[in-house]
Amino acid sequence: MRRILLLSCLFSLTFMSLFADSSILRARYSGITRQDSARVMNIPEQARNYFMSIKEDSPYYKDAQEMLYYINDCTPLIISDEELLRYTRVQSWQATTYGLFKYKFFPCSIRLEGNTLFFQKLKGSQRKAGLIYRWMDKVMLFTGAWGIEDEPILPYGSDRSEVAVIFHPTDDVILFLFPQTDDSFEIYKLIP
């Protein structure tokens, strides 16, 4: 438990130092809202606290420990655009006050559109799509929107906007951490 708390503290300090000057965040991508900027900064700690609060006798404990392993060992994403293109499957983890819901893997794509990376969940009833931005060669952010099945893709800034910070905890896993509300969030786990 001490190791988890120590890693949690170190991770928080590292992540927060990357965003210590929020003017850097705004300068790199001026279209993100102030509210989303704050939510993105808080989501790693929110997720960690949520998973750490799940007790051993909970039916969600095993899944929580798996995600806690990824989150505690997360480092800011340092991966080439070409490497990102190999991730083709996505699994949604929805954390709410009612429980932790882990869904099956669905196909997804990360592709280059001009000079910009574009992510899209291709199947499933709820789908997210949007752009991936790189900051300071260490932090990546998703900005996009969600839709139902084959609805048209909406841009960030619509009433269905989504924002996520992206991490690369292991060689074969990428995490998108989506803040939702004060007591819920979603994680996309991507694998090749």
Summary of the structure (lengths in Angstrom):
residues: 192
radius of gyration: 15.8
end to end distance: 31.2
largest distance: 49.5
contacts: 560
relative contact order: 0.18
helix: 31%
strand: 40%
